[in-house]
Amino acid sequence: MKTTEFFAYLASVVAVLIASMVVGTEDGHADYFRADKAWLYVVILTVGYMISRGLAKSGSREPYDESH
């Protein structure tokens, strides 16, 4: 399950960055999706991913042990 969530996270980050690159300034139009906004969304996605992983680990009944 962790791998699926990670790939979904990576796909979302790539999609945000590509969308920011594709939506650019055209003749007479402002840049609606600037790089700073794209990176803000990447940070929000990262925080959401970290929270979801933390919640998943908090619900785990197996204690963490490096010997396994």
Secondary structure, 3 states (H helix, E strand, C coil): CHHHHHHHHHHHHHHHHHHHHHCCCCCCCCCCCCHHHHHHHHHHHHHHHHHHHHHHHHCCCCCCCCCC
